[in-house]
Amino acid sequence: MNRKILIIDDSAVFRKIISVHLKNANFDLVEAGDGLEGLKQLETNEVDLIVSDMNMPNMDGISFIKKVKENPKYKFTPIIMLTTESQPEKKQQGMDAGAKAWLTKPFSPEELLDTISKLVT
């Protein structure tokens, strides 16, 4: 059975790019355009890993991670933060909230796949 990943990013183009690479690596995908949509997707989909942007409308990535980690079902689900933010304090906020990895945009598909494989194996 394939691993399922939730991708959350307010850019449909960016979600599509990530989706192509992850589908080619045999992952099943669920998508959301912001943190609120992401929470709704988690109500109906069981996922093995979450990839979330940091800066989004309605609910940002940090707030999303905090809400996910409150849910016992997803408390230990790994989350990868994707962002254009490169400031160390922003990265620390994400890690403190519960992210297991951080990738700064732009990144290579190989870098994303390598990070995912480290977290779901």
N, CA, C and O atoms as CSV, one atom per row, in Angstrom:
chain,resi,resn,atom,element,x,y,z
A,1,MET,N,N,0.827,-1.182,0.000
A,1,MET,CA,C,0.000,0.000,0.000
A,1,MET,C,C,0.877,1.252,0.000
A,1,MET,O,O,1.855,1.342,0.741
A,2,ASN,N,N,0.507,2.213,-0.844
A,2,ASN,CA,C,1.275,3.448,-0.950
A,2,ASN,C,C,1.066,4.345,0.264
A,2,ASN,O,O,-0.003,4.352,0.873
A,3,ARG,N,N,2.085,5.085,0.595
A,3,ARG,CA,C,1.977,6.083,1.658
A,3,ARG,C,C,1.186,7.270,1.136
A,3,ARG,O,O,1.287,7.625,-0.038
A,4,LYS,N,N,0.393,7.885,2.018
A,4,LYS,CA,C,-0.418,9.036,1.622
A,4,LYS,C,C,0.147,10.300,2.256
A,4,LYS,O,O,0.457,10.338,3.447
A,5,ILE,N,N,0.270,11.334,1.427
A,5,ILE,CA,C,0.826,12.609,1.861
A,5,ILE,C,C,-0.187,13.725,1.623
A,5,ILE,O,O,-0.811,13.795,0.564
A,6,LEU,N,N,-0.342,14.588,2.610
A,6,LEU,CA,C,-1.162,15.792,2.481
A,6,LEU,C,C,-0.235,16.943,2.122
A,6,LEU,O,O,0.724,17.225,2.841
A,7,ILE,N,N,-0.527,17.613,0.999
A,7,ILE,CA,C,0.243,18.776,0.551
A,7,ILE,C,C,-0.618,20.018,0.771
A,7,ILE,O,O,-1.744,20.098,0.279
A,8,ILE,N,N,-0.080,20.982,1.513
A,8,ILE,CA,C,-0.815,22.219,1.771
A,8,ILE,C,C,0.026,23.401,1.300
A,8,ILE,O,O,1.118,23.648,1.811
A,9,ASP,N,N,-0.503,24.121,0.321
A,9,ASP,CA,C,0.170,25.314,-0.193
A,9,ASP,C,C,-0.877,26.161,-0.896
A,9,ASP,O,O,-1.735,25.628,-1.600
A,10,ASP,N,N,-0.816,27.469,-0.716
A,10,ASP,CA,C,-1.807,28.330,-1.352
A,10,ASP,C,C,-1.549,28.519,-2.845
A,10,ASP,O,O,-2.395,29.081,-3.540
A,11,SER,N,N,-0.421,28.072,-3.347
A,11,SER,CA,C,-0.124,28.140,-4.773
A,11,SER,C,C,-0.506,26.821,-5.447
A,11,SER,O,O,0.117,25.787,-5.206
A,12,ALA,N,N,-1.539,26.870,-6.293
A,12,ALA,CA,C,-1.964,25.671,-7.020
A,12,ALA,C,C,-0.848,25.167,-7.929
A,12,ALA,O,O,-0.684,23.959,-8.104
A,13,VAL,N,N,-0.094,26.077,-8.501
A,13,VAL,CA,C,1.018,25.697,-9.384
A,13,VAL,C,C,2.073,24.931,-8.585
A,13,VAL,O,O,2.564,23.894,-9.031
A,14,PHE,N,N,2.414,25.439,-7.418
A,14,PHE,CA,C,3.422,24.770,-6.592
A,14,PHE,C,C,2.935,23.389,-6.146
A,14,PHE,O,O,3.702,22.426,-6.149
A,15,ARG,N,N,1.639,23.297,-5.755
A,15,ARG,CA,C,1.079,21.988,-5.379
A,15,ARG,C,C,1.169,21.017,-6.546
A,15,ARG,O,O,1.479,19.841,-6.352
A,16,LYS,N,N,0.902,21.495,-7.752
A,16,LYS,CA,C,0.956,20.633,-8.942
A,16,LYS,C,C,2.372,20.119,-9.180
A,16,LYS,O,O,2.568,18.942,-9.483
A,17,ILE,N,N,3.351,20.997,-9.043
A,17,ILE,CA,C,4.753,20.595,-9.240
A,17,ILE,C,C,5.138,19.512,-8.238
A,17,ILE,O,O,5.715,18.490,-8.612
A,18,ILE,N,N,4.820,19.737,-6.971
A,18,ILE,CA,C,5.127,18.744,-5.937
A,18,ILE,C,C,4.382,17.438,-6.228
A,18,ILE,O,O,4.954,16.354,-6.113
A,19,SER,N,N,3.117,17.545,-6.602
A,19,SER,CA,C,2.289,16.363,-6.864
A,19,SER,C,C,2.876,15.473,-7.941
A,19,SER,O,O,2.908,14.251,-7.797
A,20,VAL,N,N,3.338,16.079,-9.012
A,20,VAL,CA,C,3.908,15.298,-10.110
A,20,VAL,C,C,5.076,14.450,-9.610
A,20,VAL,O,O,5.160,13.259,-9.910
A,21,HIS,N,N,5.966,15.064,-8.854
A,21,HIS,CA,C,7.143,14.344,-8.365
A,21,HIS,C,C,6.769,13.256,-7.356
A,21,HIS,O,O,7.336,12.164,-7.380
A,22,LEU,N,N,5.825,13.550,-6.479
A,22,LEU,CA,C,5.445,12.564,-5.467
A,22,LEU,C,C,4.644,11.407,-6.077
A,22,LEU,O,O,4.811,10.259,-5.664
A,23,LYS,N,N,3.791,11.692,-7.039
A,23,LYS,CA,C,3.057,10.617,-7.717
A,23,LYS,C,C,4.019,9.709,-8.468
A,23,LYS,O,O,3.848,8.490,-8.485
A,24,ASN,N,N,5.035,10.311,-9.093
A,24,ASN,CA,C,6.050,9.510,-9.798
A,24,ASN,C,C,6.834,8.626,-8.837
A,24,ASN,O,O,7.392,7.607,-9.241
A,25,ALA,N,N,6.876,9.017,-7.564
A,25,ALA,CA,C,7.562,8.224,-6.536
A,25,ALA,C,C,6.583,7.288,-5.814
A,25,ALA,O,O,6.910,6.729,-4.767
A,26,ASN,N,N,5.380,7.124,-6.383
A,26,ASN,CA,C,4.359,6.194,-5.883
A,26,ASN,C,C,3.733,6.570,-4.546
A,26,ASN,O,O,3.379,5.699,-3.753
A,27,PHE,N,N,3.600,7.861,-4.303
A,27,PHE,CA,C,2.858,8.316,-3.130
A,27,PHE,C,C,1.431,8.659,-3.549
A,27,PHE,O,O,1.206,9.145,-4.657
A,28,ASP,N,N,0.471,8.405,-2.664
A,28,ASP,CA,C,-0.894,8.882,-2.856
A,28,ASP,C,C,-0.969,10.271,-2.237
A,28,ASP,O,O,-0.317,10.546,-1.230
A,29,LEU,N,N,-1.771,11.146,-2.846
A,29,LEU,CA,C,-1.772,12.540,-2.410
A,29,LEU,C,C,-3.159,13.071,-2.106
A,29,LEU,O,O,-4.157,12.665,-2.702
A,30,VAL,N,N,-3.184,13.991,-1.160
A,30,VAL,CA,C,-4.356,14.787,-0.833
A,30,VAL,C,C,-3.843,16.223,-0.812
A,30,VAL,O,O,-2.739,16.482,-0.332
A,31,GLU,N,N,-4.649,17.167,-1.335
A,31,GLU,CA,C,-4.188,18.551,-1.416
A,31,GLU,C,C,-5.121,19.508,-0.697
A,31,GLU,O,O,-6.316,19.251,-0.546
A,32,ALA,N,N,-4.537,20.634,-0.252
A,32,ALA,CA,C,-5.306,21.709,0.370
A,32,ALA,C,C,-4.617,23.034,0.065
A,32,ALA,O,O,-3.397,23.090,-0.089
A,33,GLY,N,N,-5.421,24.110,-0.022
A,33,GLY,CA,C,-4.899,25.422,-0.357
A,33,GLY,C,C,-4.508,26.281,0.830
A,33,GLY,O,O,-3.872,27.321,0.662
A,34,ASP,N,N,-4.887,25.852,2.038
A,34,ASP,CA,C,-4.493,26.578,3.251
A,34,ASP,C,C,-4.668,25.653,4.458
A,34,ASP,O,O,-5.134,24.521,4.327
A,35,GLY,N,N,-4.287,26.156,5.631
A,35,GLY,CA,C,-4.353,25.337,6.841
A,35,GLY,C,C,-5.755,24.877,7.195
A,35,GLY,O,O,-5.934,23.746,7.647
A,36,LEU,N,N,-6.750,25.725,7.000
A,36,LEU,CA,C,-8.132,25.327,7.313
A,36,LEU,C,C,-8.585,24.179,6.414
A,36,LEU,O,O,-9.198,23.219,6.881
A,37,GLU,N,N,-8.278,24.286,5.116
A,37,GLU,CA,C,-8.592,23.190,4.191
A,37,GLU,C,C,-7.835,21.926,4.590
A,37,GLU,O,O,-8.364,20.818,4.510
A,38,GLY,N,N,-6.600,22.112,5.019
A,38,GLY,CA,C,-5.786,20.977,5.449
A,38,GLY,C,C,-6.418,20.240,6.615
A,38,GLY,O,O,-6.447,19.010,6.637
A,39,LEU,N,N,-6.924,20.993,7.584
A,39,LEU,CA,C,-7.592,20.372,8.732
A,39,LEU,C,C,-8.831,19.600,8.284
A,39,LEU,O,O,-9.105,18.515,8.798
A,40,LYS,N,N,-9.574,20.148,7.339
A,40,LYS,CA,C,-10.748,19.451,6.813
A,40,LYS,C,C,-10.347,18.153,6.102
A,40,LYS,O,O,-11.027,17.135,6.231
A,41,GLN,N,N,-9.252,18.196,5.360
A,41,GLN,CA,C,-8.776,16.990,4.674
A,41,GLN,C,C,-8.387,15.905,5.685
A,41,GLN,O,O,-8.591,14.717,5.432
A,42,LEU,N,N,-7.835,16.311,6.812
A,42,LEU,CA,C,-7.431,15.337,7.826
A,42,LEU,C,C,-8.628,14.677,8.509
A,42,LEU,O,O,-8.492,13.602,9.093
A,43,GLU,N,N,-9.794,15.312,8.440
A,43,GLU,CA,C,-11.002,14.705,9.010
A,43,GLU,C,C,-11.452,13.493,8.207
A,43,GLU,O,O,-12.070,12.581,8.757
A,44,THR,N,N,-11.152,13.473,6.918
A,44,THR,CA,C,-11.651,12.396,6.049
A,44,THR,C,C,-10.547,11.557,5.411
A,44,THR,O,O,-10.837,10.577,4.725
A,45,ASN,N,N,-9.310,11.922,5.625
A,45,ASN,CA,C,-8.187,11.186,5.035
A,45,ASN,C,C,-7.149,10.865,6.095
A,45,ASN,O,O,-6.773,11.727,6.890
A,46,GLU,N,N,-6.690,9.626,6.103
A,46,GLU,CA,C,-5.576,9.263,6.975
A,46,GLU,C,C,-4.292,9.422,6.175
A,46,GLU,O,O,-4.136,8.821,5.112
A,47,VAL,N,N,-3.377,10.233,6.687
A,47,VAL,CA,C,-2.132,10.482,5.966
A,47,VAL,C,C,-0.931,10.033,6.794
A,47,VAL,O,O,-0.982,9.965,8.022
A,48,ASP,N,N,0.151,9.731,6.077
A,48,ASP,CA,C,1.386,9.286,6.721
A,48,ASP,C,C,2.372,10.421,6.943
A,48,ASP,O,O,3.292,10.309,7.753
A,49,LEU,N,N,2.170,11.526,6.211
A,49,LEU,CA,C,3.096,12.651,6.286
A,49,LEU,C,C,2.378,13.887,5.761
A,49,LEU,O,O,1.486,13.780,4.919
A,50,ILE,N,N,2.766,15.056,6.255
A,50,ILE,CA,C,2.187,16.323,5.807
A,50,ILE,C,C,3.307,17.233,5.330
A,50,ILE,O,O,4.334,17.374,5.992
A,51,VAL,N,N,3.094,17.847,4.172
A,51,VAL,CA,C,4.007,18.850,3.626
A,51,VAL,C,C,3.220,20.153,3.602
A,51,VAL,O,O,2.209,20.251,2.907
A,52,SER,N,N,3.671,21.153,4.352
A,52,SER,CA,C,2.902,22.396,4.476
A,52,SER,C,C,3.753,23.630,4.226
A,52,SER,O,O,4.887,23.736,4.694
A,53,ASP,N,N,3.175,24.558,3.473
A,53,ASP,CA,C,3.767,25.879,3.313
A,53,ASP,C,C,3.636,26.613,4.645
A,53,ASP,O,O,2.822,26.235,5.489
A,54,MET,N,N,4.427,27.648,4.831
A,54,MET,CA,C,4.344,28.408,6.065
A,54,MET,C,C,3.407,29.610,5.923
A,54,MET,O,O,2.544,29.832,6.772
A,55,ASN,N,N,3.579,30.376,4.855
A,55,ASN,CA,C,2.810,31.604,4.669
A,55,ASN,C,C,1.609,31.348,3.759
A,55,ASN,O,O,1.751,31.216,2.543
A,56,MET,N,N,0.421,31.279,4.372
A,56,MET,CA,C,-0.810,31.023,3.636
A,56,MET,C,C,-1.933,31.869,4.217
A,56,MET,O,O,-1.864,32.285,5.374
A,57,PRO,N,N,-2.972,32.127,3.418
A,57,PRO,CA,C,-4.134,32.848,3.952
A,57,PRO,C,C,-4.962,31.940,4.868
A,57,PRO,O,O,-4.773,30.724,4.882
A,58,ASN,N,N,-5.863,32.530,5.616
A,58,ASN,CA,C,-6.826,31.839,6.497
A,58,ASN,C,C,-6.191,31.171,7.709
A,58,ASN,O,O,-6.619,31.413,8.837
A,59,MET,N,N,-5.190,30.342,7.499
A,59,MET,CA,C,-4.463,29.732,8.613
A,59,MET,C,C,-3.045,29.439,8.132
A,59,MET,O,O,-2.849,28.670,7.190
A,60,ASP,N,N,-2.063,30.050,8.777
A,60,ASP,CA,C,-0.677,29.845,8.353
A,60,ASP,C,C,-0.156,28.474,8.799
A,60,ASP,O,O,-0.810,27.757,9.557
A,61,GLY,N,N,1.019,28.139,8.316
A,61,GLY,CA,C,1.595,26.825,8.586
A,61,GLY,C,C,1.863,26.553,10.053
A,61,GLY,O,O,1.644,25.436,10.522
A,62,ILE,N,N,2.336,27.556,10.792
A,62,ILE,CA,C,2.623,27.379,12.222
A,62,ILE,C,C,1.327,27.063,12.978
A,62,ILE,O,O,1.284,26.128,13.776
A,63,SER,N,N,0.279,27.840,12.725
A,63,SER,CA,C,-1.010,27.595,13.385
A,63,SER,C,C,-1.558,26.228,13.006
A,63,SER,O,O,-2.120,25.520,13.842
A,64,PHE,N,N,-1.392,25.862,11.738
A,64,PHE,CA,C,-1.850,24.556,11.270
A,64,PHE,C,C,-1.140,23.427,12.028
A,64,PHE,O,O,-1.783,22.495,12.509
A,65,ILE,N,N,0.172,23.520,12.127
A,65,ILE,CA,C,0.945,22.474,12.812
A,65,ILE,C,C,0.483,22.341,14.266
A,65,ILE,O,O,0.293,21.231,14.763
A,66,LYS,N,N,0.308,23.460,14.932
A,66,LYS,CA,C,-0.131,23.421,16.331
A,66,LYS,C,C,-1.476,22.715,16.464
A,66,LYS,O,O,-1.666,21.915,17.381
A,67,LYS,N,N,-2.415,23.002,15.555
A,67,LYS,CA,C,-3.733,22.354,15.592
A,67,LYS,C,C,-3.607,20.860,15.321
A,67,LYS,O,O,-4.260,20.057,15.987
A,68,VAL,N,N,-2.786,20.480,14.362
A,68,VAL,CA,C,-2.604,19.061,14.029
A,68,VAL,C,C,-2.038,18.313,15.226
A,68,VAL,O,O,-2.493,17.215,15.546
A,69,LYS,N,N,-1.062,18.892,15.879
A,69,LYS,CA,C,-0.398,18.217,16.997
A,69,LYS,C,C,-1.303,18.086,18.221
A,69,LYS,O,O,-1.019,17.287,19.114
A,70,GLU,N,N,-2.396,18.865,18.273
A,70,GLU,CA,C,-3.384,18.715,19.353
A,70,GLU,C,C,-4.239,17.468,19.167
A,70,GLU,O,O,-4.840,16.979,20.123
A,71,ASN,N,N,-4.297,16.954,17.945
A,71,ASN,CA,C,-5.112,15.786,17.621
A,71,ASN,C,C,-4.306,14.511,17.896
A,71,ASN,O,O,-3.281,14.292,17.250
A,72,PRO,N,N,-4.741,13.666,18.838
A,72,PRO,CA,C,-3.985,12.454,19.168
A,72,PRO,C,C,-3.720,11.565,17.943
A,72,PRO,O,O,-2.702,10.875,17.888
A,73,LYS,N,N,-4.614,11.580,16.986
A,73,LYS,CA,C,-4.462,10.759,15.775
A,73,LYS,C,C,-3.238,11.188,14.959
A,73,LYS,O,O,-2.597,10.356,14.317
A,74,TYR,N,N,-2.921,12.466,14.985
A,74,TYR,CA,C,-1.822,12.990,14.162
A,74,TYR,C,C,-0.658,13.547,14.973
A,74,TYR,O,O,0.236,14.189,14.422
A,75,LYS,N,N,-0.668,13.303,16.275
A,75,LYS,CA,C,0.377,13.840,17.148
A,75,LYS,C,C,1.787,13.466,16.680
A,75,LYS,O,O,2.719,14.261,16.799
A,76,PHE,N,N,1.933,12.250,16.148
A,76,PHE,CA,C,3.263,11.780,15.755
A,76,PHE,C,C,3.463,11.749,14.235
A,76,PHE,O,O,4.465,11.220,13.754
A,77,THR,N,N,2.520,12.310,13.483
A,77,THR,CA,C,2.660,12.369,12.027
A,77,THR,C,C,3.727,13.395,11.668
A,77,THR,O,O,3.642,14.547,12.095
A,78,PRO,N,N,4.739,12.991,10.883
A,78,PRO,CA,C,5.786,13.954,10.529
A,78,PRO,C,C,5.254,15.052,9.606
A,78,PRO,O,O,4.429,14.813,8.724
A,79,ILE,N,N,5.759,16.257,9.845
A,79,ILE,CA,C,5.384,17.415,9.036
A,79,ILE,C,C,6.653,18.071,8.507
A,79,ILE,O,O,7.593,18.344,9.253
A,80,ILE,N,N,6.654,18.318,7.192
A,80,ILE,CA,C,7.742,19.042,6.548
A,80,ILE,C,C,7.232,20.438,6.235
A,80,ILE,O,O,6.185,20.590,5.606
A,81,MET,N,N,7.957,21.450,6.665
A,81,MET,CA,C,7.603,22.837,6.413
A,81,MET,C,C,8.316,23.301,5.148
A,81,MET,O,O,9.529,23.137,5.010
A,82,LEU,N,N,7.548,23.882,4.223
A,82,LEU,CA,C,8.117,24.463,3.012
A,82,LEU,C,C,7.886,25.966,3.061
A,82,LEU,O,O,6.781,26.412,3.367
A,83,THR,N,N,8.906,26.742,2.765
A,83,THR,CA,C,8.725,28.186,2.852
A,83,THR,C,C,9.815,28.941,2.123
A,83,THR,O,O,10.881,28.404,1.822
A,84,THR,N,N,9.524,30.190,1.847
A,84,THR,CA,C,10.536,31.100,1.310
A,84,THR,C,C,11.286,31.772,2.456
A,84,THR,O,O,12.290,32.450,2.236
A,85,GLU,N,N,10.796,31.583,3.673
A,85,GLU,CA,C,11.424,32.181,4.860
A,85,GLU,C,C,12.776,31.512,5.106
A,85,GLU,O,O,12.879,30.286,5.121
A,86,SER,N,N,13.795,32.321,5.297
A,86,SER,CA,C,15.107,31.744,5.588
A,86,SER,C,C,15.653,32.179,6.948
A,86,SER,O,O,16.746,31.776,7.345
A,87,GLN,N,N,14.874,33.010,7.662
A,87,GLN,CA,C,15.336,33.474,8.964
A,87,GLN,C,C,15.331,32.324,9.971
A,87,GLN,O,O,14.352,31.583,10.066
A,88,PRO,N,N,16.423,32.178,10.720
A,88,PRO,CA,C,16.510,31.100,11.711
A,88,PRO,C,C,15.374,31.109,12.734
A,88,PRO,O,O,14.927,30.047,13.166
A,89,GLU,N,N,14.897,32.308,13.130
A,89,GLU,CA,C,13.828,32.355,14.126
A,89,GLU,C,C,12.516,31.803,13.570
A,89,GLU,O,O,11.741,31.204,14.316
A,90,LYS,N,N,12.254,31.992,12.285
A,90,LYS,CA,C,11.052,31.424,11.666
A,90,LYS,C,C,11.158,29.897,11.626
A,90,LYS,O,O,10.196,29.188,11.921
A,91,LYS,N,N,12.325,29.414,11.261
A,91,LYS,CA,C,12.550,27.966,11.243
A,91,LYS,C,C,12.341,27.393,12.644
A,91,LYS,O,O,11.716,26.345,12.803
A,92,GLN,N,N,12.859,28.078,13.648
A,92,GLN,CA,C,12.726,27.602,15.026
A,92,GLN,C,C,11.267,27.574,15.454
A,92,GLN,O,O,10.849,26.656,16.159
A,93,GLN,N,N,10.481,28.574,15.035
A,93,GLN,CA,C,9.047,28.583,15.348
A,93,GLN,C,C,8.368,27.342,14.773
A,93,GLN,O,O,7.549,26.709,15.439
A,94,GLY,N,N,8.713,27.002,13.535
A,94,GLY,CA,C,8.137,25.818,12.899
A,94,GLY,C,C,8.531,24.544,13.610
A,94,GLY,O,O,7.698,23.664,13.828
A,95,MET,N,N,9.784,24.441,13.968
A,95,MET,CA,C,10.263,23.248,14.649
A,95,MET,C,C,9.654,23.149,16.051
A,95,MET,O,O,9.288,22.062,16.498
A,96,ASP,N,N,9.549,24.287,16.739
A,96,ASP,CA,C,8.930,24.296,18.075
A,96,ASP,C,C,7.463,23.880,18.003
A,96,ASP,O,O,6.950,23.235,18.918
A,97,ALA,N,N,6.789,24.252,16.911
A,97,ALA,CA,C,5.378,23.894,16.744
A,97,ALA,C,C,5.198,22.401,16.476
A,97,ALA,O,O,4.137,21.840,16.749
A,98,GLY,N,N,6.242,21.759,15.938
A,98,GLY,CA,C,6.147,20.320,15.702
A,98,GLY,C,C,6.615,19.832,14.348
A,98,GLY,O,O,6.519,18.639,14.060
A,99,ALA,N,N,7.127,20.737,13.495
A,99,ALA,CA,C,7.659,20.298,12.203
A,99,ALA,C,C,8.904,19.437,12.432
A,99,ALA,O,O,9.694,19.704,13.337
A,100,LYS,N,N,9.070,18.410,11.610
A,100,LYS,CA,C,10.232,17.521,11.723
A,100,LYS,C,C,11.340,17.891,10.749
A,100,LYS,O,O,12.490,17.486,10.919
A,101,ALA,N,N,10.981,18.673,9.714
A,101,ALA,CA,C,11.977,19.086,8.721
A,101,ALA,C,C,11.535,20.415,8.120
A,101,ALA,O,O,10.377,20.818,8.229
A,102,TRP,N,N,12.488,21.076,7.486
A,102,TRP,CA,C,12.261,22.406,6.941
A,102,TRP,C,C,12.993,22.498,5.612
A,102,TRP,O,O,14.196,22.245,5.555
A,103,LEU,N,N,12.292,22.856,4.546
A,103,LEU,CA,C,12.925,23.070,3.254
A,103,LEU,C,C,12.612,24.479,2.785
A,103,LEU,O,O,11.458,24.906,2.805
A,104,THR,N,N,13.648,25.206,2.361
A,104,THR,CA,C,13.470,26.567,1.877
A,104,THR,C,C,13.291,26.540,0.363
A,104,THR,O,O,14.097,25.951,-0.357
A,105,LYS,N,N,12.220,27.188,-0.113
A,105,LYS,CA,C,11.962,27.287,-1.552
A,105,LYS,C,C,12.971,28.248,-2.161
A,105,LYS,O,O,13.278,29.269,-1.545
A,106,PRO,N,N,13.493,27.962,-3.341
A,106,PRO,CA,C,13.260,26.752,-4.128
A,106,PRO,C,C,14.139,25.609,-3.640
A,106,PRO,O,O,15.232,25.830,-3.118
A,107,PHE,N,N,13.655,24.400,-3.813
A,107,PHE,CA,C,14.422,23.198,-3.465
A,107,PHE,C,C,14.237,22.212,-4.605
A,107,PHE,O,O,13.335,22.355,-5.429
A,108,SER,N,N,15.098,21.218,-4.638
A,108,SER,CA,C,15.024,20.239,-5.724
A,108,SER,C,C,14.032,19.135,-5.353
A,108,SER,O,O,13.816,18.858,-4.173
A,109,PRO,N,N,13.434,18.508,-6.365
A,109,PRO,CA,C,12.559,17.367,-6.088
A,109,PRO,C,C,13.285,16.266,-5.320
A,109,PRO,O,O,12.700,15.604,-4.464
A,110,GLU,N,N,14.553,16.079,-5.634
A,110,GLU,CA,C,15.342,15.054,-4.954
A,110,GLU,C,C,15.479,15.364,-3.470
A,110,GLU,O,O,15.422,14.463,-2.632
A,111,GLU,N,N,15.658,16.643,-3.149
A,111,GLU,CA,C,15.788,17.053,-1.749
A,111,GLU,C,C,14.488,16.763,-0.990
A,111,GLU,O,O,14.523,16.284,0.144
A,112,LEU,N,N,13.344,17.053,-1.616
A,112,LEU,CA,C,12.060,16.770,-0.991
A,112,LEU,C,C,11.869,15.267,-0.809
A,112,LEU,O,O,11.490,14.815,0.272
A,113,LEU,N,N,12.129,14.496,-1.858
A,113,LEU,CA,C,11.955,13.039,-1.778
A,113,LEU,C,C,12.890,12.419,-0.744
A,113,LEU,O,O,12.502,11.489,-0.036
A,114,ASP,N,N,14.104,12.921,-0.655
A,114,ASP,CA,C,15.065,12.417,0.333
A,114,ASP,C,C,14.570,12.715,1.754
A,114,ASP,O,O,14.656,11.861,2.637
A,115,THR,N,N,14.058,13.916,1.965
A,115,THR,CA,C,13.532,14.290,3.284
A,115,THR,C,C,12.331,13.426,3.646
A,115,THR,O,O,12.219,12.957,4.779
A,116,ILE,N,N,11.433,13.214,2.685
A,116,ILE,CA,C,10.256,12.374,2.935
A,116,ILE,C,C,10.672,10.955,3.279
A,116,ILE,O,O,10.153,10.365,4.227
A,117,SER,N,N,11.603,10.405,2.514
A,117,SER,CA,C,11.996,9.012,2.761
A,117,SER,C,C,12.635,8.839,4.135
A,117,SER,O,O,12.492,7.779,4.745
A,118,LYS,N,N,13.324,9.842,4.628
A,118,LYS,CA,C,13.915,9.773,5.968
A,118,LYS,C,C,12.844,9.767,7.059
A,118,LYS,O,O,13.043,9.199,8.133
A,119,LEU,N,N,11.714,10.403,6.774
A,119,LEU,CA,C,10.678,10.553,7.795
A,119,LEU,C,C,9.619,9.455,7.778
A,119,LEU,O,O,8.944,9.251,8.788
A,120,VAL,N,N,9.452,8.749,6.678
A,120,VAL,CA,C,8.380,7.746,6.610
A,120,VAL,C,C,8.881,6.312,6.499
A,120,VAL,O,O,8.085,5.402,6.268
A,121,THR,N,N,10.163,6.097,6.655
A,121,THR,CA,C,10.662,4.716,6.586
A,121,THR,C,C,10.955,4.172,7.966
A,121,THR,O,O,11.383,3.025,8.099
